[in-house]
Amino acid sequence: MKKETTPACDQKRRSFLKLCGLLGLGTAAAATLPVEHAEAVLFGNREYKVSKTRLAMGSFLAITAVHSSQDEAENAIGLAFEEVDRLSRLLSRHDHATPVFHLNSTGQLPQGEKEVLEVIARSLYYFRQTGGAFDITVKPLLDLYQGRFSAGQTPSDADINDLLPRIGSSHLQFSANQILFGREGMGITLDGIAPGYIVDRVSELLCRNGVVNHLINASGDIRVSGLVAKGKPWTVAIQDPAKHRDYPKVVTMQSGAISTSGDYEVFYDREKMFHHIVDGRTGHSPVWATSVTAMAPTVMDADALSTSLFVMPPADGIRLINSQPGCGCFLIGRDGKTMHSTGWPAVG
């Protein structure tokens, strides 16, 4: 599963997936942006491209809107960031005031908020769909990784095996508005799906406020709708994780979502044998891939699928994607070889 952000080796979560031309800042945008950046550009007489980027969800979030009214676009973007803040306060596992923190602390959530229940329900769906590859109950393993490496140690097999009985979404008891842990010492992290859920909700808010043409980029969780300025589709590039070439793939999109998971987002050892994506069935980080990109109708689904495919054997992951309508994937192995599903766009 994905880890949000940590004080470990890399603070820039998924910064390798870049939007071409966003704010005109190029591919280094996530590393060089100030805490907040805003811009408005007029194209012709009737079209404004309005962009705003600021810190959110532990990283940078950028919203670009194309609209005939600069004021209406700026107002909608302001409302969008307010929604990001509201949902982040509900879904974070770090803030002591959130329902997720309460669940992790007490083992129960007697009356969960609608948004929390929606994300957990979708997480359980992907747990079943992927045979356990996507599992929100890996928090104890992530805590072990961080604790051991912070102390200059490496988790032992005995450490990991001791925790495995606590792992598994099948031990979550979910009924009506109530969630209970079925075993002592369990904990959940929604970092591998909640950012996508938030981006989807923000996209819906923008559409409700008349801003249909927009792109939202939450450090690589990307949702597009409509067209960019001058009637062109949005362009998204996937950066080469080994830095040997600029972009292994470039895709154009008018609707839908894309998300990338990588073993170099947050890692604990130089060999990257322990990183922020963990297979809850084994207690170890998968090591066959360095980058997995998934496309789906929603960012929540793309987010969960990219994490799942990182954990699954490549052939199994591609079969899963091929069975999902409107989905595609592009995989880069540690050996530099690439694979893709039948639904991946033949572009770039």
C-alpha positions as CSV (number, residue, x, y, z in Angstrom):
1,M,0.0,0.0,0.0
2,K,1.1,3.6,-0.5
3,K,2.4,5.7,2.3
4,E,1.4,9.3,2.5
5,T,4.5,11.4,3.3
6,T,7.2,10.7,5.8
7,P,10.5,12.3,7.0
8,A,12.2,9.4,5.2
9,C,14.3,9.5,2.1
10,D,12.0,11.3,-0.3
11,Q,9.5,13.9,0.6
12,K,8.0,14.4,-2.9
13,R,5.2,11.8,-3.2
14,R,4.8,10.7,-6.8
15,S,6.5,13.8,-8.2
16,F,7.7,11.8,-11.2
17,L,4.3,12.1,-12.9
18,K,4.2,15.5,-14.4
19,L,1.6,17.5,-16.3
20,C,3.2,18.9,-19.5
21,G,3.1,22.7,-19.4
22,L,1.2,23.1,-16.2
23,L,1.7,26.7,-15.1
24,G,4.6,26.8,-17.6
25,L,7.0,25.5,-14.9
26,G,8.1,22.4,-16.7
27,T,8.9,19.0,-15.2
28,A,10.6,20.3,-12.1
29,A,7.4,22.1,-10.9
30,A,6.8,19.9,-7.8
31,A,10.3,20.5,-6.5
32,T,10.5,24.3,-7.1
33,L,7.1,25.7,-6.5
34,P,6.6,28.2,-3.7
35,V,4.1,27.3,-0.9
36,E,1.3,28.8,-3.1
37,H,1.3,29.9,-6.7
38,A,-1.5,31.3,-8.8
39,E,-1.7,32.4,-12.4
40,A,-4.4,33.6,-15.0
41,V,-3.8,33.8,-18.7
42,L,-6.1,35.1,-21.4
43,F,-6.3,33.1,-24.6
44,G,-8.0,35.1,-27.3
45,N,-11.0,37.2,-26.2
46,R,-13.2,34.6,-24.5
47,E,-11.0,32.1,-22.7
48,Y,-9.0,32.2,-19.5
49,K,-6.7,29.6,-18.2
50,V,-6.6,30.0,-14.4
51,S,-4.2,27.9,-12.3
52,K,-3.5,27.6,-8.6
53,T,-1.1,25.4,-6.8
54,R,-0.5,25.0,-3.0
55,L,0.4,22.5,-0.4
56,A,-2.4,20.0,0.3
57,M,-2.6,16.3,1.5
58,G,1.1,16.4,2.4
59,S,2.3,17.5,-1.0
60,F,1.5,19.9,-3.9
61,L,-1.9,20.0,-5.4
62,A,-2.5,22.0,-8.6
63,I,-5.8,22.9,-10.2
64,T,-6.0,24.4,-13.7
65,A,-9.3,25.6,-15.1
66,V,-10.3,26.9,-18.5
67,H,-13.3,29.2,-18.5
68,S,-14.8,32.3,-20.1
69,S,-14.9,34.1,-16.8
70,Q,-11.7,34.5,-14.7
71,D,-13.7,35.5,-11.6
72,E,-15.9,32.4,-11.9
73,A,-13.0,30.1,-12.4
74,E,-11.1,31.6,-9.5
75,N,-14.1,31.3,-7.2
76,A,-14.7,27.7,-8.1
77,I,-11.0,26.9,-7.5
78,G,-11.2,28.5,-4.1
79,L,-14.2,26.4,-3.2
80,A,-12.3,23.3,-4.5
81,F,-9.4,23.9,-2.1
82,E,-11.8,24.4,0.8
83,E,-13.3,20.9,-0.1
84,V,-9.7,19.4,-0.2
85,D,-9.1,20.8,3.3
86,R,-12.4,19.4,4.6
87,L,-12.0,15.9,3.2
88,S,-8.3,15.8,4.3
89,R,-9.4,16.5,7.9
90,L,-11.7,13.5,7.7
91,L,-9.5,11.0,6.0
92,S,-6.0,11.6,7.4
93,R,-4.6,9.0,9.8
94,H,-2.1,11.5,11.3
95,D,-4.5,14.1,12.7
96,H,-5.7,13.1,16.2
97,A,-9.1,14.6,15.5
98,T,-10.0,12.5,12.5
99,P,-12.3,9.4,12.4
100,V,-9.5,7.3,11.0
101,F,-7.2,8.2,13.9
102,H,-10.0,7.4,16.3
103,L,-10.5,4.0,14.6
104,N,-6.8,3.2,14.8
105,S,-6.6,4.2,18.4
106,T,-9.7,2.5,19.7
107,G,-10.4,-0.3,17.2
108,Q,-13.9,0.9,16.5
109,L,-15.8,3.6,14.7
110,P,-19.4,3.4,15.9
111,Q,-20.7,6.1,13.6
112,G,-18.5,6.8,10.6
113,E,-18.9,9.8,8.3
114,K,-20.3,9.1,4.9
115,E,-17.0,10.0,3.1
116,V,-15.0,7.7,5.4
117,L,-17.4,4.9,4.9
118,E,-17.3,5.3,1.1
119,V,-13.5,5.2,0.9
120,I,-13.3,2.1,3.2
121,A,-16.1,0.3,1.3
122,R,-14.2,0.9,-2.0
123,S,-11.0,-0.3,-0.4
124,L,-12.7,-3.5,0.6
125,Y,-13.9,-4.0,-2.9
126,Y,-10.4,-3.8,-4.3
127,F,-9.1,-6.1,-1.5
128,R,-11.5,-8.7,-2.9
129,Q,-10.8,-7.9,-6.6
130,T,-7.0,-8.2,-6.2
131,G,-6.9,-11.2,-3.9
132,G,-5.5,-9.1,-1.1
133,A,-2.9,-7.1,-3.1
134,F,-4.7,-3.9,-2.1
135,D,-5.0,-3.8,1.7
136,I,-5.6,-0.8,3.9
137,T,-4.7,-2.7,7.1
138,V,-0.9,-2.6,6.4
139,K,-0.4,0.3,8.8
140,P,1.4,-1.9,11.4
141,L,4.0,-2.9,8.8
142,L,4.5,0.7,7.7
143,D,5.0,1.7,11.3
144,L,7.5,-1.1,11.8
145,Y,9.5,-0.1,8.7
146,Q,9.7,3.6,9.8
147,G,10.5,2.8,13.4
148,R,13.2,0.3,12.7
149,F,14.9,2.4,10.0
150,S,14.7,5.5,12.1
151,A,16.7,3.6,14.7
152,G,19.2,2.6,12.1
153,Q,18.0,-1.0,12.0
154,T,16.4,-3.3,9.4
155,P,13.1,-5.1,10.2
156,S,13.8,-8.8,10.7
157,D,11.7,-11.6,9.3
158,A,10.7,-12.4,12.9
159,D,9.5,-8.7,13.3
160,I,7.4,-8.9,10.2
161,N,6.0,-12.4,10.9
162,D,4.9,-11.3,14.3
163,L,2.7,-8.6,12.7
164,L,1.1,-10.6,9.9
165,P,-1.8,-11.9,12.1
166,R,-2.9,-8.3,12.5
167,I,-2.9,-7.7,8.7
168,G,-5.8,-8.4,6.4
169,S,-9.0,-6.5,5.4
170,S,-10.9,-9.7,6.0
171,H,-10.6,-8.9,9.7
172,L,-12.4,-5.6,9.3
173,Q,-16.1,-5.8,10.4
174,F,-18.1,-3.3,8.3
175,S,-21.8,-3.0,8.9
176,A,-24.2,-0.1,8.5
177,N,-22.3,2.9,9.7
178,Q,-20.0,1.0,12.0
179,I,-16.5,-0.3,11.6
180,L,-14.7,-2.6,14.0
181,F,-11.3,-4.2,14.1
182,G,-11.6,-8.0,14.4
183,R,-8.1,-8.4,15.9
184,E,-5.9,-6.6,18.4
185,G,-3.3,-4.2,17.2
186,M,-4.8,-3.6,13.7
187,G,-4.6,-0.2,12.0
188,I,-5.6,1.2,8.6
189,T,-4.1,3.7,6.2
190,L,-6.1,5.2,3.4
191,D,-3.1,6.8,1.8
192,G,-3.4,4.5,-1.3
193,I,-6.9,5.6,-2.1
194,A,-8.1,8.7,-0.2
195,P,-6.1,11.2,-2.3
196,G,-7.8,9.9,-5.4
197,Y,-11.2,10.1,-3.7
198,I,-10.5,13.7,-2.8
199,V,-9.5,14.6,-6.3
200,D,-12.7,13.0,-7.7
201,R,-14.9,15.0,-5.3
202,V,-13.1,18.2,-6.2
203,S,-13.6,17.5,-9.9
204,E,-17.3,17.0,-9.3
205,L,-17.5,20.3,-7.4
206,L,-15.8,22.2,-10.2
207,C,-18.3,20.8,-12.7
208,R,-21.2,21.7,-10.5
209,N,-19.9,25.3,-10.4
210,G,-19.8,25.5,-14.2
211,V,-16.0,24.8,-14.6
212,V,-16.2,21.7,-16.8
213,N,-12.8,22.2,-18.4
214,H,-10.2,21.5,-15.8
215,L,-7.2,19.4,-14.7
216,I,-6.4,18.5,-11.1
217,N,-2.9,17.2,-10.2
218,A,-2.3,15.9,-6.7
219,S,1.4,15.0,-7.0
220,G,0.6,12.4,-9.8
221,D,-3.0,11.6,-9.0
222,I,-4.5,13.4,-12.0
223,R,-8.1,13.9,-13.1
224,V,-9.0,15.7,-16.3
225,S,-12.3,17.0,-17.7
226,G,-13.1,18.7,-20.9
227,L,-10.4,20.5,-22.9
228,V,-7.5,22.7,-22.3
229,A,-7.2,26.2,-23.8
230,K,-7.9,26.5,-27.6
231,G,-9.9,23.3,-27.7
232,K,-7.0,20.8,-27.2
233,P,-7.0,17.7,-25.0
234,W,-4.9,17.7,-21.8
235,T,-1.4,16.2,-22.1
236,V,0.1,14.1,-19.3
237,A,3.7,12.7,-19.4
238,I,5.1,9.8,-17.4
239,Q,8.7,10.5,-16.4
240,D,11.4,7.8,-16.7
241,P,12.3,6.7,-13.2
242,A,15.9,6.0,-14.1
243,K,16.2,9.4,-15.8
244,H,17.6,7.9,-18.9
245,R,15.1,9.5,-21.1
246,D,12.5,12.3,-20.8
247,Y,9.2,10.5,-21.1
248,P,8.6,6.8,-21.6
249,K,4.9,7.6,-22.4
250,V,2.9,10.7,-23.1
251,V,-0.9,10.5,-23.3
252,T,-3.7,13.0,-24.2
253,M,-6.9,12.9,-22.3
254,Q,-10.3,14.7,-22.3
255,S,-11.8,12.8,-19.4
256,G,-10.8,10.3,-16.8
257,A,-7.9,9.8,-14.4
258,I,-4.3,8.5,-14.2
259,S,-2.2,7.6,-11.2
260,T,1.4,6.3,-10.8
261,S,3.0,4.3,-8.0
262,G,6.8,4.0,-7.7
263,D,9.4,2.4,-5.5
264,Y,11.3,5.7,-5.3
265,E,8.5,7.8,-3.9
266,V,9.4,7.0,-0.3
267,F,11.9,4.3,0.6
268,Y,13.8,3.3,3.7
269,D,17.0,1.6,2.4
270,R,19.3,2.4,-0.5
271,E,18.5,-0.9,-2.2
272,K,14.8,0.0,-2.1
273,M,13.9,-3.4,-0.7
274,F,11.7,-1.6,1.9
275,H,9.5,1.2,0.6
276,H,6.1,2.7,1.1
277,I,4.2,0.0,-0.9
278,V,3.8,-3.2,1.1
279,D,2.3,-6.6,0.3
280,G,0.2,-7.3,3.4
281,R,0.2,-11.1,2.6
282,T,4.0,-11.3,2.9
283,G,4.9,-8.3,5.0
284,H,7.5,-7.2,2.4
285,S,7.7,-4.5,-0.3
286,P,7.4,-5.9,-3.8
287,V,10.6,-5.5,-5.8
288,W,9.9,-6.4,-9.5
289,A,8.7,-2.9,-10.6
290,T,10.0,0.6,-10.3
291,S,6.9,2.4,-11.8
292,V,3.3,1.4,-12.4
293,T,0.8,3.8,-14.0
294,A,-3.0,3.0,-14.1
295,M,-5.7,4.8,-16.1
296,A,-9.4,4.6,-15.0
297,P,-12.6,6.6,-15.1
298,T,-11.9,7.9,-11.5
299,V,-8.8,8.8,-9.6
300,M,-9.9,6.7,-6.7
301,D,-9.9,3.6,-8.9
302,A,-6.7,4.6,-10.7
303,D,-5.0,5.2,-7.3
304,A,-6.1,1.8,-5.9
305,L,-5.2,0.0,-9.2
306,S,-1.7,1.4,-9.5
307,T,-0.9,0.3,-6.0
308,S,-2.4,-3.1,-6.6
309,L,-0.5,-3.7,-9.8
310,F,2.7,-2.8,-8.0
311,V,2.1,-5.6,-5.6
312,M,0.8,-8.2,-8.0
313,P,2.9,-10.2,-10.5
314,P,2.9,-8.3,-13.8
315,A,0.9,-10.9,-15.8
316,D,-1.8,-11.1,-13.0
317,G,-2.0,-7.3,-12.8
318,I,-2.4,-6.9,-16.6
319,R,-5.1,-9.6,-16.6
320,L,-6.9,-7.7,-13.8
321,I,-6.7,-4.4,-15.8
322,N,-7.9,-6.0,-19.0
323,S,-11.0,-7.2,-17.1
324,Q,-11.8,-3.6,-15.9
325,P,-13.9,-1.5,-18.4
326,G,-12.2,1.8,-19.3
327,C,-8.9,1.0,-17.6
328,G,-5.3,0.6,-18.8
329,C,-1.9,0.3,-17.3
330,F,1.8,0.9,-18.2
331,L,4.5,-0.9,-16.2
332,I,8.3,-0.2,-15.9
333,G,10.4,-3.0,-14.3
334,R,13.6,-2.6,-12.4
335,D,15.4,-4.0,-15.4
336,G,13.9,-1.1,-17.6
337,K,11.6,-3.3,-19.5
338,T,8.0,-2.1,-20.1
339,M,4.7,-3.8,-20.3
340,H,1.2,-2.5,-20.9
341,S,-2.4,-3.6,-21.0
342,T,-4.6,-3.8,-24.1
343,G,-6.4,-0.7,-23.0
344,W,-3.4,1.5,-22.7
345,P,-3.4,4.3,-25.3
346,A,-1.0,3.7,-28.2
347,V,0.4,7.3,-27.9
348,G,3.7,8.7,-27.0
